Amino acid sequence: MGSTADKIKGTANEAMGKAKQGIGEATGSDRLQGEGVVQEVKGKGQKAMGDAKDAAQEAADRAAAAAKRAAE
C-alpha cells in the first residue's frame, strides 16, 4: 500500500474511532468506546506508516540525486 493510501485509511479509521467513542459515551456502551479507541489508535498508526514511507522515499531520492551529481 502506498503512503497516500495509508494516510487516507488512517484518517478514516481515526474519524470512525472518534465517532464510535462518542456514540459509546452517549449510549453508555463501554464496548463501543473501547472499539473506538482501538480504531483511532490503528488510524494513527496507519498515518505514521504513510509518513514513514514518504520520508524513506525522500531520503532515497536525495541519495540518488547526490550520487548522480557525484558521477558527473
Secondary structure as UniProt FT lines:
FT   HELIX           3..27
FT   HELIX           30..71
//
